[in-house]
Amino acid sequence: MTEEQCRQCNTRETCLEIKDFDGTACPNFRPDDGSKNEENEVSESDFDDVCYPSASEVKRRGDKETREYLKQNTRIHGWLRFFEVITIIGAVLSLGYTLFTFNFDDYGRSVFLALFDLLTLPLLLVVAILAVVAFERRNADAVFLAKLYIVAVFALNLFSLIFGDFEGDAEGLKWVVRSLIWGLVWFCYLTFSEQVKRVIPKEYRKVWKQDGLLFALLIVIPFVTYFQGMHELKSKYSIEYDGSFDFDDDERVVGTVIFQVPEGFDCEQFGENPNNNFILFNYDNHIFVEIGEYYPLGLTKEEELDTIFNTWIAGEDVDGDLGEIMSEGDTVVNGHPCVYKVKRWKEEDYDGNYSYGRMYLIYNENSTETCLITCTDLGDDSYLKELLPSIRFK
């Protein structure tokens, strides 16, 4: 009777190989009356601690039978269940946020850079779903898919940390660093967790051809879209002199815009990217100018100006009820159509004097790019007589 029970148990075939083993020490042994061995009885929470096949058992059963056996005799709980939940939630939120806040201008109007997110993030969601489904079905590739997701997210965050611009974005930097740390934690968990080893035994694990395809796609898509996109931006907006245009020593180039630095002004560029905006400043007269390239939203010139002007003024902490519009309209700057708006407000930092906010949106009729100029001063706009006529496009 004992030997027959052991053969039907199939949890540990090696039990019968132990000399003088009579079966009564096994937690699954039942006496003739059908009750469990009370001395060695295990609770439901411990059930998956004792019911998993050995390497030889996996080989004897085959993949399909082993999968069904694991589904019946192991359960997912605790940290592994938590991993499943946050994996799906994280992938959905990342994709959802990107789609909800998508703005083509944020990618320099590069199709390839936009595709970097629009292809990579859905692919990550697919991998996350496949990993969770594989664990629930006890598929042999479950651990591989889970680790593939973790490594892919870790690589993207590391890439963002190395090549991203976090100047003035401390929260974004903290988020990326936290994501890297959690990536290491979860990878170690999937590697060393006893529960993972029970649910998907090492002897049972495999990597299928479709898994290799997902792995290849997660390498090729981000690599091709990012570097092709950067090449597209560099070739489109390169400021290196190529003989197609001339500029003087006191001129600067940002994207397709060329301008002259007014006399008495210092000039600096944000970061090392040649497409970043320039800042012109004259501390003695409290004049600050930002000039750069702008990609229209497809509105009329007046609507376009109102939209970005209100956003800019809000960033200057100006109370709209206290400020007043001094002038607005359209004009021609160096042969190019231009819309402008000027607003003034009381400035406590300058003994209650008025501060003026000026915005000029200059259109290049030969392309979609425009030149955006924002200025703050104390009412002296004589510098604009030198700056505006110098604006031209490549």
C-alpha positions as CSV (number, residue, x, y, z in Angstrom):
1,M,0.0,0.0,0.0
2,T,2.8,2.4,0.9
3,E,4.7,1.7,-2.3
4,E,1.6,2.2,-4.4
5,Q,0.9,5.6,-2.8
6,C,4.5,6.7,-3.5
7,R,4.3,5.7,-7.1
8,Q,1.0,7.6,-7.5
9,C,2.3,10.6,-5.7
10,N,4.9,11.4,-8.4
11,T,6.2,14.3,-6.4
12,R,9.5,12.8,-5.4
13,E,10.4,9.7,-7.3
14,T,13.7,9.5,-5.5
15,C,11.8,8.6,-2.3
16,L,11.6,4.9,-3.4
17,E,15.4,4.9,-4.0
18,I,16.1,5.6,-0.3
19,K,17.1,2.4,1.6
20,D,14.6,1.3,4.2
21,F,12.2,4.1,3.3
22,D,8.6,3.0,4.1
23,G,6.7,6.0,3.0
24,T,5.4,7.1,6.3
25,A,7.7,10.0,6.7
26,C,6.3,11.6,3.5
27,P,3.9,14.5,4.2
28,N,1.5,13.1,1.5
29,F,1.3,9.6,3.0
30,R,-2.1,8.6,4.2
31,P,-2.7,5.7,6.5
32,D,-5.3,3.0,5.5
33,D,-8.1,5.1,7.2
34,G,-7.5,7.9,4.6
35,S,-6.4,10.5,7.0
36,K,-3.1,12.5,6.6
37,N,0.0,11.8,8.6
38,E,-0.7,14.3,11.4
39,E,3.0,14.4,12.5
40,N,4.1,15.5,9.0
41,E,0.9,17.3,7.9
42,V,1.6,20.6,6.0
43,S,-0.7,23.6,5.6
44,E,-2.0,24.9,2.2
45,S,0.6,27.7,2.4
46,D,3.4,25.1,2.5
47,F,2.0,22.9,-0.2
48,D,4.1,24.3,-3.0
49,D,7.2,23.8,-0.9
50,V,7.0,20.1,-1.3
51,C,5.3,19.5,-4.6
52,Y,7.6,20.2,-7.5
53,P,9.2,17.8,-10.0
54,S,12.9,16.9,-10.2
55,A,14.9,17.2,-13.4
56,S,14.4,13.6,-14.3
57,E,10.7,14.0,-13.6
58,V,10.4,17.0,-15.9
59,K,12.2,15.0,-18.6
60,R,9.9,12.1,-18.1
61,R,6.7,14.1,-18.0
62,G,7.4,16.4,-21.0
63,D,6.6,20.1,-21.2
64,K,2.8,19.9,-21.5
65,E,2.3,17.5,-18.6
66,T,4.8,19.4,-16.4
67,R,3.0,22.6,-17.1
68,E,-0.3,21.1,-16.0
69,Y,1.3,19.5,-13.0
70,L,2.8,22.9,-11.9
71,K,-0.6,24.7,-12.3
72,Q,-2.2,22.2,-10.0
73,N,0.5,21.9,-7.4
74,T,2.0,25.4,-7.1
75,R,0.5,28.8,-6.5
76,I,1.6,32.4,-7.0
77,H,1.4,34.7,-4.0
78,G,3.4,37.3,-2.1
79,W,6.2,39.1,-4.0
80,L,5.7,37.2,-7.2
81,R,2.0,38.3,-7.4
82,F,3.1,41.9,-6.5
83,F,5.6,41.7,-9.4
84,E,2.9,40.7,-11.8
85,V,0.6,43.5,-10.8
86,I,3.2,46.4,-10.9
87,T,4.7,45.1,-14.2
88,I,1.3,45.5,-15.9
89,I,0.5,48.7,-14.2
90,G,3.9,50.2,-14.9
91,A,3.8,49.3,-18.6
92,V,0.2,50.6,-19.1
93,L,1.0,53.9,-17.3
94,S,4.1,54.5,-19.3
95,L,2.4,54.0,-22.6
96,G,-0.8,55.9,-21.5
97,Y,1.2,58.9,-20.3
98,T,3.2,59.1,-23.5
99,L,0.1,58.9,-25.7
100,F,-1.8,61.4,-23.5
101,T,1.0,64.0,-23.5
102,F,2.3,63.3,-27.0
103,N,3.5,66.4,-28.8
104,F,5.4,66.0,-32.0
105,D,7.4,69.2,-31.3
106,D,8.9,67.5,-28.2
107,Y,10.7,65.2,-30.6
108,G,12.1,68.0,-32.8
109,R,9.4,67.0,-35.3
110,S,11.4,63.9,-36.1
111,V,9.3,60.9,-37.1
112,F,12.0,58.4,-36.0
113,L,12.4,59.9,-32.5
114,A,8.6,59.8,-32.1
115,L,8.6,56.2,-33.2
116,F,11.2,55.5,-30.5
117,D,8.5,55.9,-27.9
118,L,5.5,54.9,-30.0
119,L,7.0,51.5,-30.9
120,T,9.1,50.7,-27.9
121,L,6.5,51.3,-25.2
122,P,3.8,49.2,-26.8
123,L,6.3,46.4,-27.3
124,L,7.2,46.6,-23.6
125,L,3.6,46.3,-22.7
126,V,3.3,43.2,-24.9
127,V,6.3,41.6,-23.2
128,A,4.9,42.5,-19.7
129,I,1.5,40.9,-20.6
130,L,3.2,37.8,-22.0
131,A,5.4,37.4,-18.9
132,V,2.4,37.6,-16.6
133,V,0.4,35.2,-18.7
134,A,3.4,32.8,-18.9
135,F,3.6,32.7,-15.1
136,E,-0.1,32.1,-14.7
137,R,0.0,29.3,-17.2
138,R,3.3,28.0,-15.9
139,N,4.9,28.3,-19.3
140,A,8.6,27.3,-19.6
141,D,9.6,30.8,-20.8
142,A,8.0,32.8,-18.0
143,V,11.2,33.7,-16.2
144,F,12.9,34.7,-19.4
145,L,10.1,37.0,-20.4
146,A,10.0,38.6,-17.0
147,K,13.7,39.2,-17.0
148,L,13.6,40.4,-20.6
149,Y,11.1,43.1,-19.5
150,I,13.2,44.1,-16.5
151,V,16.4,44.3,-18.5
152,A,14.7,46.3,-21.3
153,V,13.3,48.9,-18.9
154,F,16.6,49.1,-17.0
155,A,18.5,49.7,-20.3
156,L,16.1,52.4,-21.4
157,N,16.4,54.2,-18.0
158,L,20.2,53.9,-18.1
159,F,20.1,55.2,-21.7
160,S,18.0,58.1,-20.5
161,L,20.4,58.8,-17.6
162,I,23.4,58.9,-19.9
163,F,22.0,60.8,-22.8
164,G,19.1,62.7,-21.2
165,D,19.1,66.3,-20.1
166,F,18.1,66.6,-16.5
167,E,19.2,70.2,-16.0
168,G,16.6,71.8,-13.7
169,D,14.6,68.5,-13.5
170,A,15.7,67.0,-10.2
171,E,12.5,65.0,-9.9
172,G,12.9,63.4,-13.3
173,L,16.5,62.4,-12.3
174,K,15.3,60.9,-9.0
175,W,12.6,58.9,-10.8
176,V,15.1,57.4,-13.3
177,V,17.6,56.5,-10.5
178,R,14.8,54.9,-8.5
179,S,13.8,52.9,-11.5
180,L,17.3,51.7,-12.0
181,I,17.6,50.5,-8.4
182,W,14.2,48.7,-8.6
183,G,15.3,47.1,-11.8
184,L,18.3,45.5,-10.1
185,V,16.1,44.4,-7.1
186,W,13.5,42.7,-9.3
187,F,16.2,41.0,-11.5
188,C,17.8,39.6,-8.3
189,Y,14.4,38.5,-7.1
190,L,13.6,36.6,-10.3
191,T,17.1,35.0,-10.1
192,F,17.2,33.9,-6.5
193,S,13.6,33.6,-5.3
194,E,12.6,30.2,-4.0
195,Q,9.0,30.8,-5.0
196,V,10.0,31.5,-8.6
197,K,12.2,28.3,-8.6
198,R,9.1,26.3,-7.4
199,V,6.6,27.9,-9.8
200,I,9.0,27.6,-12.8
201,P,11.7,25.0,-11.9
202,K,15.1,25.7,-13.5
203,E,15.1,22.2,-15.1
204,Y,11.8,23.1,-16.9
205,R,12.7,26.6,-18.2
206,K,13.1,27.2,-22.0
207,V,13.4,30.0,-24.4
208,W,11.2,29.7,-27.5
209,K,11.9,31.2,-31.0
210,Q,9.2,33.9,-30.5
211,D,11.0,35.0,-27.3
212,G,14.2,35.5,-29.3
213,L,12.2,37.6,-31.8
214,L,11.0,39.8,-29.0
215,F,14.5,40.2,-27.7
216,A,15.7,41.2,-31.1
217,L,12.9,43.7,-31.6
218,L,13.7,45.3,-28.2
219,I,17.3,45.9,-29.4
220,V,16.7,46.9,-33.0
221,I,13.7,49.2,-32.7
222,P,15.1,51.6,-30.0
223,F,18.6,51.6,-31.6
224,V,17.4,52.3,-35.1
225,T,14.7,54.8,-34.3
226,Y,16.9,56.8,-31.9
227,F,20.1,57.0,-33.9
228,Q,18.2,57.6,-37.2
229,G,16.2,60.3,-35.5
230,M,19.4,62.0,-34.2
231,H,21.0,61.8,-37.6
232,E,17.8,63.3,-39.1
233,L,18.0,66.2,-36.6
234,K,21.7,66.7,-37.1
235,S,21.4,66.8,-40.9
236,K,18.4,69.0,-40.8
237,Y,19.5,71.6,-38.2
238,S,23.3,71.3,-38.3
239,I,24.9,74.7,-37.6
240,E,28.3,73.7,-39.1
241,Y,29.4,75.9,-41.9
242,D,28.9,74.1,-45.2
243,G,29.4,77.0,-47.6
244,S,25.6,77.4,-48.2
245,F,25.4,80.5,-46.1
246,D,27.6,83.2,-44.6
247,F,27.5,84.7,-41.1
248,D,29.6,87.2,-39.2
249,D,31.6,86.6,-36.0
250,D,29.0,88.3,-33.9
251,E,26.2,86.2,-35.4
252,R,24.8,83.0,-33.9
253,V,22.9,80.1,-35.4
254,V,20.2,78.0,-33.8
255,G,18.5,75.5,-36.1
256,T,17.6,77.4,-39.2
257,V,17.6,80.8,-37.5
258,I,20.6,83.3,-37.8
259,F,20.7,86.4,-35.6
260,Q,23.2,89.0,-34.5
261,V,24.1,89.6,-30.9
262,P,23.3,93.3,-30.0
263,E,26.1,95.5,-28.8
264,G,26.6,95.3,-25.0
265,F,24.9,91.9,-24.6
266,D,26.4,88.6,-23.5
267,C,25.2,85.5,-25.2
268,E,25.0,81.9,-23.9
269,Q,23.4,78.7,-25.2
270,F,21.5,76.2,-23.1
271,G,23.6,73.0,-22.9
272,E,25.7,71.6,-25.8
273,N,22.9,70.8,-28.2
274,P,23.3,73.1,-31.3
275,N,19.5,73.3,-31.5
276,N,19.1,74.7,-27.9
277,N,17.9,78.2,-27.4
278,F,20.3,81.2,-26.8
279,I,20.0,83.6,-23.9
280,L,21.1,87.2,-24.4
281,F,21.4,89.4,-21.3
282,N,22.5,92.9,-20.3
283,Y,22.6,92.9,-16.5
284,D,23.3,96.6,-16.3
285,N,19.9,97.5,-17.9
286,H,18.0,94.4,-16.6
287,I,17.4,93.1,-20.1
288,F,17.0,89.4,-20.8
289,V,16.2,87.8,-24.2
290,E,15.7,84.2,-25.3
291,I,15.8,83.3,-28.9
292,G,15.3,80.0,-30.7
293,E,13.4,78.0,-33.2
294,Y,9.7,77.2,-32.8
295,Y,7.5,74.7,-34.5
296,P,3.9,76.1,-35.0
297,L,0.9,74.1,-33.7
298,G,-1.0,74.7,-36.9
299,L,-3.1,77.6,-35.6
300,T,-3.5,81.0,-37.2
301,K,-0.6,83.4,-36.5
302,E,-2.6,85.3,-33.9
303,E,-3.9,82.2,-32.1
304,E,-0.4,80.8,-32.1
305,L,1.0,83.9,-30.5
306,D,-1.7,84.1,-27.9
307,T,-1.2,80.5,-26.9
308,I,2.5,80.6,-26.3
309,F,2.4,84.2,-25.0
310,N,0.0,83.3,-22.2
311,T,2.0,80.2,-21.3
312,W,5.2,82.3,-21.2
313,I,3.7,85.1,-19.1
314,A,2.3,82.5,-16.6
315,G,5.8,81.2,-16.2
316,E,7.0,84.7,-15.4
317,D,4.6,84.7,-12.3
318,V,2.8,87.7,-13.7
319,D,-0.8,88.3,-12.4
320,G,-2.9,88.7,-15.5
321,D,-5.3,91.1,-13.6
322,L,-2.5,93.5,-12.8
323,G,-0.6,93.5,-16.1
324,E,-1.9,95.2,-19.2
325,I,-1.4,94.7,-22.9
326,M,0.6,97.7,-24.3
327,S,0.6,96.7,-28.0
328,E,0.0,93.8,-30.3
329,G,-0.3,93.3,-34.0
330,D,1.6,92.1,-37.1
331,T,4.6,93.6,-39.0
332,V,7.4,92.5,-41.3
333,V,10.9,91.7,-40.0
334,N,13.6,91.5,-42.6
335,G,11.1,90.5,-45.2
336,H,9.4,87.9,-43.0
337,P,5.9,88.0,-41.6
338,C,5.8,88.6,-37.8
339,V,3.2,88.8,-35.0
340,Y,4.0,90.4,-31.7
341,K,2.6,91.3,-28.3
342,V,3.9,93.5,-25.4
343,K,2.6,93.4,-21.8
344,R,3.7,95.4,-18.8
345,W,3.3,94.8,-15.0
346,K,4.5,96.2,-11.8
347,E,7.9,94.7,-10.7
348,E,8.5,94.8,-7.0
349,D,12.2,93.8,-7.4
350,Y,12.9,97.0,-9.3
351,D,11.4,99.6,-6.8
352,G,7.9,99.2,-8.2
353,N,8.9,100.1,-11.8
354,Y,7.2,98.5,-14.7
355,S,8.6,95.4,-16.4
356,Y,7.8,94.7,-20.0
357,G,7.3,91.3,-21.5
358,R,7.7,91.2,-25.3
359,M,7.2,88.3,-27.7
360,Y,7.9,88.1,-31.4
361,L,7.0,85.2,-33.7
362,I,8.7,85.5,-37.0
363,Y,7.7,83.1,-39.8
364,N,9.8,81.6,-42.5
365,E,7.5,81.3,-45.4
366,N,9.9,78.8,-47.1
367,S,9.6,76.2,-44.3
368,T,7.5,75.2,-41.2
369,E,10.0,76.5,-38.7
370,T,9.6,80.0,-37.1
371,C,11.8,82.2,-34.9
372,L,10.5,82.8,-31.4
373,I,11.9,85.8,-29.4
374,T,10.9,86.5,-25.8
375,C,12.2,89.6,-23.9
376,T,11.9,91.2,-20.5
377,D,13.1,94.7,-19.9
378,L,12.2,97.9,-18.0
379,G,10.8,99.7,-20.9
380,D,13.9,100.4,-23.0
381,D,13.5,98.5,-26.2
382,S,16.2,100.1,-28.3
383,Y,18.1,96.8,-28.5
384,L,15.3,95.4,-30.6
385,K,16.2,97.9,-33.4
386,E,19.5,96.0,-33.7
387,L,18.3,92.5,-33.0
388,L,15.1,92.2,-35.1
389,P,16.5,93.4,-38.5
390,S,19.4,90.8,-38.1
391,I,17.0,87.9,-38.0
392,R,17.3,85.7,-41.1
393,F,16.9,82.0,-42.0
394,K,19.2,79.5,-43.6
